[in-house]
Amino acid sequence: MDNIEKASSLGIPEITPDFGFSGGGTIFPYEEVVIRHKGKMVDESRKKQLMTRLIEEQVKRFIQSMAELQKESSNHFLKVSEHLERNNKKAKGKDYESNILEFNTYLAQLAAQQLFGAVKGGGASMAWPSLTPPIPPKPPKPKGLLARLLPQDEE
């Protein structure tokens, strides 16, 4: 009788705020699926959040490492340049001054190219493990009845 009193003029029971019918407490099919898989959905959401945080931390470490690498290469190039400048000053006014200037110019360019290559290559080698997300393990292959009954070597 309770259902009849709460029924609309068409004889349909009222719908409660939780989307269940007031009469019998019927749950819609999608609600059963959500209830059944809620734990899995929460776990998947947490995994995605953790993966995002992990990648953010890896990127931050990569950027810090690259900044240190660039700073070191810059400091090294400064030392090379200072050394070459001292050599240029020692050769000033001597017969071989033009040879030393030309050679030191070439060495400065070579040092710059090598340091640039080291920074570029070092950055690429640091980026690969830092910026690629970890590969999740493959789920085990489901075995059929025959495979479970007859043990086989794992591939």
HELIX and SHEET records of a PDB file:
HELIX    1   1 ASP A    2  LYS A    6  1                                   5    
HELIX    2   2 PRO A   29  ALA A   91  1                                  63    
HELIX    3   3 GLU A   97  LEU A  131  1                                  35    
HELIX    4   4 LEU A  145  LEU A  149  1                                   5    
END                                                                             
